[in-house]
Amino acid sequence: MAALASAKGVLAVVGTQARVAPELEHLRQLIADGFVGEVLSTTLVARAAAGAAPSRKRR
């Protein structure tokens, strides 16, 4: 996918890295153990660190 995005000159982002984040693994375990009860809804707010944004190619 990275090669195709590069060939097309577009930005590609894959959002699967959070699947193995330690804090999310811990949350999954708390849910599985019944500690937090039934999950009815979730909200994800993410922010990149300063300078972490990728540069974009301009056509």
PyMOL commands that set and color helices and strands:
alter all, ss='L'
color gray80, all
select helices_A, chain A and resi 2-8+17-20+22-32
alter helices_A, ss='H'
color red, helices_A
deselect
rebuild
show_as cartoon
